[in-house]
C-alpha cells in the first residue's frame, strides 16, 4: 500500500467519535509486516484491547488495524491524527519525539513490543561481511536512512570504518517492504541483499545461494525492535485507552509464550502466509534472540548515535523521557 492508497483507505474507516466528557469510541493502530508485529496480531484476533478497555469502563471500543510497508506513512498518519497508535523502531521514536518535543503532539511510547535482531542476507557469494559490498550491490531496507535496519547498517559501518564513515553504505540502500524485498531477492531483480526481520530472513536463508552477512545484535547487543507510540494530546485525553493498550500487549506476550503454536496459527491466518507451517513459525518465535517484551533494551545506544550524527537535536537524559510516566515501571535501558 502506498501513501495515497493509505490515506484514501482511512476515509473508509469509522470516524473518531468523542462523546462529551468521554474517551474516543474508535481508534486506529498501525503496523508493518512480519513477526515483530505478532503481539498486535494476537491483540487483533483475540480483541485484547477491547477487553481491557471494557474492564476500565470503555465499552464498545472499535478498532481499525492498518498494515504498511514502512514507517514513513505510519508516522505521517500518527502526526495527522488519523492513526492513534503506531508500532515503530527506535529511530522513528527518537525522530518523532525530537520533532514534536514540547508540543501537544509530542510523541512518546506506551511500551515496547519486542526485542528482535535485524538480519542482513545476500545472494552475492563474494559478500562475507559488510566490508565486501561494492557499488554493484543493492540492500533493501524498509525506509532508507530512517528505518531501524538503515540505522543498524550505519552503526555497523561506524564500528568497522570509524564514526566519520557511518553512512558509507547508505548509497547502496533501497526502500522496499519486507515482502517485496524478499521476492526481489529470490528473483534476482532490483536488490541482491536484504536487511530483514523474522520470518523473512528465515525464508531467505532456506534458499540455496543466500547467506547471512550480519545480525544486528553483533553490533548493538540485544536491542528493542518495536515500540508502541502515541501523541501526548491523545494520551492526555484518553489515558484509559493507553492503559488498555499497554495491558493488551502484556496479555498478548503472555499468550505467545504460553501458546506459541496458536499464536503462529493466528499469524498464518492474518497474513495469509503460505510459506510456513505453524511448527515452522513456532521454531522462529521460540528463537532465543526473540523476546516479546514491553521493556526497552539498549534504546539509548541507538538514540545517542542519532544525536551524534545530527539526526535529532534533543538528547533525552534516559529512555524514560521518551515514554509516558505509566511506563516508567518497566525494567529497561
Order of alpha helices (4+ residues) and beta strands (2+ residues): alpha-beta-alpha-alpha-beta-alpha-beta-alpha-beta-beta-beta-alpha-beta-alpha-beta-alpha-beta-alpha-beta-alpha-alpha-alpha-alpha-alpha
